[in-house]
């Protein structure tokens, strides 16, 4: 790279990633094929519209690429229709809202504090400003209270019900949500951003038979580029396409669309299913290890790639513990817990995911060692932080980012 300043910063980030244990539940590492597509000449091409109906000339090859990505997406999830253009999961959600809602319409969803996403009606998001969101609750076990969902649906009769989350560790009963939606003549949208790869591998129930709309991201458990997608029933395809463009965004990032096509193909392989199986095994083992050391795990465990630790009994909050862990090269993110008494800036918990480090080759032994290192920090941070940091760097360095199987 000619620009030495930018090249130097990229190298700094490469080095940072190589020496840390990445437990961020929403991050992963892409394959070299995905990386190649992202850095291709496709970034030069404008392609507003959809294949065969573009607002720019010269899109013959671009149309083939987008059709390939879309067909692979539909095959991967056995869906009738969809759109691969959204730049993010939030923009995918926005497009669905724009397709079927009017400002002020009522929507039922999980609140951010209980694991929902900001775009599910948070007041700091466009969603909370434009629509009337009613939030269903979590029960004492930390899982969705389906009776409360049903009660609120009958009371408010929302136009749309949203299920899915960014920090929910248990299997979601999509069939139950479908029945509730049908009882009140509501549409059903599933946000499967976090679990898309698990659904693709057949290791989580699919929402496709039950939902009118499904949104997702490609960068988490699907192990693809940063971006979003939408699945829907065929009768909603035109409305969704119009909502994406010109509704909420301009031209698609065609280099990213091509990278999505690559990751969809990778997700159809036996190797990908084996990878997801390991992700789930590692998350369960990590949860059990934390519980054995008397940590509080929200819901008492996990059915997917993530878990949430409740830190209420400690002297530090989620934000402080996130900073403590970063000092020793272990990366997590602060996370609210159900009925959290602290605000989002502090939080009473942290969220941990196993997808990224499983890509790098971590197994149960390595994840359990990380739990032991975290326990050392909790017992005495100042006394143990230098030792823990050294061990974390050594462990991370034993599983290099760019020597991992998926990156070759």
N, C-alpha and C positions, 0 to 999 in steps of 0.2 A: 504494500500500500504506500502511495506517494505521500499522503498526509500523515506525517510522522506523529503529530499530536493525537489524532484519532487512533492511529495504529497503536500508539503507546497505551491509550486508555483501554482499548480492546484487549491488549495483552494483560493489562492489570486485572481486567475482569476474568479473563481466562485463568489466570493464576489464582484469583480469589476463589473461583468455582472449584479448582482442583484441590484446594486445601480445606474445604469445608464439608461438613456432613449436612446435606440439604434435606430437611424434613418438612419443607413447605408442601402442603397437600395439593396445591394448585400448580406446581411446577414439575417439569420432567426434562429429559434430554432427547433431542431429535436424532434421527439417523443421518448418516452422511448424504443419503439420497434426498431426504427432506431439506437438508441444509443446502444442497446443490440447487434445488428448485427455487429456494428463497433467494439465492444470489444469482439468478439467471437473467437473461435479456427480457424476460416477461415483465419485469418491473417497468419497462419503457412504454408499455402499451396501455392506452385508455380504452375502456370497453363498457361504457355505460349501457344499461339495458340487459337483456338476456340473450342467449344464443338465437341467432336468426332475426333478432329484433334489436339491433344495436343503434346507438346514436353516433357512432364513429365508423368510418370505413376501415378496411384492412383487418377484419376480425375473424377471417376464415379459420386460422389456426387456433386463435383464442377460443372460438366457439367449440372446437373439438376438445380443447383442454377442459373447459367448464363442463361440457356434456360428460366427459370421462369422469370428472370428479363427482358430478351429481349422480351418475349411474352407479358408481361405486358406493357412494353414500347410501343410496336407496337399496342396493343389494346387501350391504353390510347390516342394515337394520330392518330389512324387509318392509320398507315403507312405500306408500303410494306416490308421494310427491315430496319436494323439498327445495331448498335453496342453499347454495354453498358460498354466497357472497358476503354475509355479515362479517364485519371486521372483528367482532367480539361477541361474547355471550350476552352482554348487556344490550348490544344493538340487535341481536337476534330477538331478545325479549321485547325490545321496543317495537320491532317490526310486527310481531304478533299482536301487541296491544293496538298499534295503529291500524292493523288489518280488521279488527273486530270490535274495537271499543270507541266510544266517544268520550271526550273529557267529562269527568264527573261520574262515569259509570262505576258501579260497585264491583270490586274484585276481592276474592278471599284468598289469603296466603299465609305462609309461616313467617313470623316476624324475624328480623335480623338477630335479635338477642337469643332466639331459640334455634338459630342455625340457618335462617333464610338469607337470601341475598339482598343487597341494597336495592336492586331493581325489582324486588318483590314488594315495593310499597314504602320503602324508607322515606322519611320526610326530607332527607338530604338528596334524594334521587328525583329525576324527572317523574318517575312512576308515582311517588307519593304526592307530588305537586299536581299532576294531571288527573289522577283517578282517586276514587274513594276506596281505599284498601281497608278491609276488616281482617284482623289477624286471628287465626285459630291458635290453640294453645298446645303446650307440651304437658304430659302428665308427670306424676311424681317419679317415674322411672326414666324421664328424659326423652320419652318417645312421643310421637304424634298422638294426640287424643282424638281418635276418629269420631267419638260420640260428640265431642265439642265441634268438630268440623261439620258434622251433620246438623247440629243444633243451630250453628251460626248460618249455615247455608239456608235452612228453612226460615230463619228469622229475617235475613237480609236479602235473600234471593239474588245473589250476585250474577252478573252476566258471564263472568269468567272465574274459574277456580284454578289457582296455581299450586302445584305441588313440586317438590324438589328443593334442594338446599345447597348451601356452600359449606356447612359444618354439621352434617347429620350422619351418624355412623351406623344407622340401622336400615334394613330393607324397607322400602316404601310399598305399601299395598295399593298399587295403581288400580286394581279392580274395585277396591272399596271406594276410592275417589271417583271412579267412573259412575258407580251406582249413586253416590251422593249427588254428583252433577246432574245425572239424568232425573233424579227426583225433583230437582228445582229448575229444570230446563236451562242449565248452565253449560257453557263450553268448558273443556278441561285442557289446560296446558301443563305439560311436565317439563321442568328445567332439569335436564340430566347432565349438566356441564361437568360435574365431578365424576359421575359414574358411567359416562359414555363408553369408556373402554371396557368396563366390567360388563355392561350390557352387551357390547359388541362380542365379547368373548363367551357369552351365554352363561355367565356366572352371577348375574343379577336378573330378576324378572324384567322383561321388556315392557316399556310403556306403550309401544306401538299399537297393540290391539285395543287399547283403552283410550288413548288421548286424541283429541282433535289436533293439537299442536304439540310438538316436542322441540325444545331448543337445546343446544349443547355447545361445547367448546372442544377444540381439537388439541389443545396444548397440555391437558392434564393427563388423565389415564389413557387417552388415545395416543399419546406420545407423538403428537404432530406439531405443526406450527401454531403460533398464537393466532386464533381466529374462531369464528362462530359458524353455526349452521342451523337450519330449521328443517324439521320434518313435519308433514301435515297430511290430512286427507286430501284427495285429489280435488274435491269441490272447493277447497280453500286456496288452491295453488295460485290462481291469478291474483287474489287479494294479497297473499303473502308477497308475491313478486313485486306488485305495485308498492307495497309498504316498504320493502327493502330499497327499491329504486323506482321512482324518485322520492319515496317517502322519508327515509331516515338517513340515507347516505348517497354519495355520488358513485363514481366508478369503482368497480371491485379491484382489489389488489391481486392482479392475475398471477404474480409469482407466488403469492400465498395460496391462491386457489389450486395451482399446480401442486404445491407442497401438501395441500389437503388431499389431493388425489393420491399422492404417494402414501400418505399415512393411512388412508382408507384401505389401500391394497395391503399394506403391512399388517393391518388389524385383521385381515381375513386368513392369516397364516396360522398353522398349528403352533409355531414358535410364539406368536403373540398370546394365544390362549395360555400357554405354559407360563409366560411372563406374568400375566394377570393372576394366575393361580398362586404364583410366588408372592405377588404383591399382597394378596389377601392373607396368605399364610403368615407373612411377616407382620402385617398389621395386627393379626390376632395374637401372635406370639408376643409382640411388643406390649399390647394391652394387658395380657396375662402377667407379663413381667412387672409392669407398673403396679398392678393390683397386688402382686406378691410382696411388693415393697411398701405397701400401705398408701400408695397414691390413690386419689379418687378419680376414677374414669367415668365421665358422663355416660349414662345408659348401662354402665357396668361392662362395657366391651365394645366390639365393632363387628359389623358384617361386611365392611368394604375396606377402602384403602386408608381411612383416616380414623383418628380418635381425638377426643377432647379431654384434656386434663383439667379438673376442678382444683384450683389452688387456694380456695377460700380459707383453708386451715393454716396456711403459711403466712409469714409476715410480709411477703412481697406479692404484688399483683401480676397480672398477665403481661402488662407492658414492661414492668421491671424485670420479670423473669426472661422475657424475650431478649432484652438487652444483655442480661447476664449470660445467656446461652451464646449470643453472638460474640461475646468477648472470648469465648473458648471455641469458636468456629463450629458451633452447632446452630443451624438456622431453623427457627419455627416462626409462627406468627401468633400474636395475641388474639384471644377469642373470647367473646361473651359466652356465658353459660346460661341455661334457663333460670329465669328469675334473678338475673345478675343485679346485685346492688351497686355495682360500679358502672360508670359510663363507658362508652366505646373507646375512649382515649386510654383508659386504664385496663378494664376488663378483669374478670376473676379467673380466666383460664387461658390456656394455649391450645392451638390446633397442631396436630402432628400427622404427617402422611408418609407412606412408605413407597410411593410410586417411583420417585426420582432415584433414590439410593438402590432400589431393587434393579433398576436399569443399569446402574453401575456395577452390580454384582453382589450387593449385600444379601446375605441370607439371615436366617433366624439367629445364628451365633453372633453376627455383627450387630444386628439390631438390639439383641439383649445386652451386648456390651455397651451400646449407647445408653440404654436405660441405666445401667450401672454407673456410667459416667455422670449422668444427670442426677442420680441419687447422691453421688459424692458432692456435687455442687450444692444440693439442698442441705446436706448435713453440715457443710462448712465451706462457704463460697471462697472466702479469702485464702483459707489454708490450702484448698484443693484446686483453685482455678488454673494455676500454671501446669500442674500435672495433667489435668483434664484436657487442657488445650493441646498439650504435646501429644497425648494419646489420640485426640480427635484428628489432628493433622496427620499423624502416622496412619490411622485407620483409613482416612479419606485418601491418602496418597497411595495406599495399597490397591485402591480401586479407581484408577484414573478415569476421568470423564471421557476422554477421547480414545481410550483403549477398551471401552466397554463393548459388549457384543453388538448392541444396536448401532453403535457409532462406527463400526468397521465397514 
